[in-house]
């Protein structure tokens, strides 16, 4: 976080910047507390922005959070009252609590397991479908073969009948 004092009169009216007689710093620890006050304010603004987001989004949206916090800080009455302007702000990392991390990991494991199960189910369905097609093709082939055999038998029977009829006609002719 980077900030600057835009109104030194306001800051000096709220905080004690009086130097110690021995020139070894200020007589008050107010100047040392100023950065922490600003940090606390920015943390409050950040927490408010994070709480508006779903947990997964909050963990991956640091840039969006920074933009929102910067916009909120520009209009912050507390910073204006201190005579401070927030110039830059960045989030180095967003980490869940250990309990949340475990819950997210469990959820991620469940999601991976579900996808794995769906893939296995899809492969099995594909195998069953291929097996069904193979069986249908085998049955179609058997039906075609039986049909050909029937046609051959019928043709042979027709030929035998024709020969018998010819023999009968020839026997009458004699």
N, C-alpha and C positions, 0 to 999 in steps of 0.2 A: 504494500500500500504506500502510495506517495501522496503527500498533501502539502499545502502551503498556507501560510497565514496571510489572509487577504485584508484583514482589519486588525492591525496590532493594538489599536485602542481598545477594542472589545476584549481581546485576549488578556491584555494587561489589567482591564477592569475586573475580570473574573478570576484571574490567577495572579499569584504573587511572584513577580520576577525580580524582586529586590535582591541586589547582590550583597553578599556577606562582606563585612568590613575587611576581612583578610583576603578578599578577592579570590576565594577558593569556592566559587559556586554561589548559588542562591541561598538565601536564608530559609526558604521554603522548598519543599519537594514538589510543589505544583508543576514546575516546568518538566520535571521527569515524569509526572503522571499524565501530562497532556497526550503523548502518543498512546498510552493505554486507554484513555478516555475515547479517543478516536477509534482505536481497535475495537473497544467494546461496542461502540455505536455501529460500526461496520459489521460486527458479528451479529448484532440484533437484526440489522437489515438483511444480512445473508440468511440467517435462520428463518426469517419471515418468507423470503423467496423460496428457500428449500422446502419449507412446509407446504407450499402451494403445489409442489410437483409430486408426481408419483415417485416412489422410492427408486425404481430403475432409472427413471429420467434424471432424477437428482444426481445419481452417481455418474452419469455420462454427459451432463449438460453444464459443465463448469463455465463455458463461454457465455451461455444464455444467462446464467446466474450472475456473472460479472456485469453484463450489460444491465440487467434489472437493478442490481445493487448500485451501480454507478448512477443510473437515472434516479433512483430513490435518494441517493446521497446528495445529488445536486439540489433537491428540494427539501432536504432535511433541515428542520428548524433548529435542531441542536447544533449542527455544524455552522449554520448561519449565525446563531447566537454566539458561538465561540469565535467567529470571524475566520473560519477555516474553510478551505476548498479542497475536496478530494480530487486529486489529479489522475491517479492511476490506481488500479486495484486488480489483483490477480489471485486466482485460486490455484494453489499448488497441488492440491489433491482433495478428493472427496472420498472419505472412508466410512463405511457403516460401522456400527457398534459390533463387537464380536458376536452377540446374539443374532443381530440382523444378518451378518455375514454368513453365519451357519444356516440361517433360514433361507437366504438367497442361494447358497450352495446346494442345499437340499432341493430347493425348487428347480435349480438348473439341472441337478442330477436326475430328478423326476422327468423333466422335459426331455433330456437326452435319452432316458430309458424309454419314454413314450415314443419318441421318434424311431428308436431302434426296434421297438416292438412293431410299429407300423411298417417299417421296412421289411422285417421278417414276415409279417402277415402278407404284405404285397408280394414278396418273393414266393411264398407258399401258394397264394392265390394264382400267381402266374404259372407255377409248376402244375397245379391242379388243372388250370385251363389248358395248358399244353397237353397234359395227359388226356384230358377229355377230347381234344382235337385229334390226338393220335388214335384213340379208341374209335371215334367217329369215322376216321379215315379207314381204319382196319375193318370196321363193320361195313362201310360202303364198299370196300374192296371185296369182302366176302359176299355181299349181296350181288355185286356185279359178276363175280366168279360163278356163283350159283345160278344167276340168270343166264349166263353164257352156257353153263352145263345143261340147264333146262332147254335152252334153244337147240343145243347140239342133240340132246336126247329126242326132242320133238322132230328135228330134221331127220335123225336116224329112223325114228318110228315112221315118219312120213315116207321115207325111202323104202323101208321094209314093207309098209302097207302097199306102196306103189308096186313093188316087186311081186308081192303076193297077188295083188289084183291082176297083174300082167300074167302071172303063172295061171291063175284061175281062168282068165280069158283065153289063154293059149290052150288050156286043157279042154275047154269047151269047143275050141276051134278044131280040134283033132278028131 
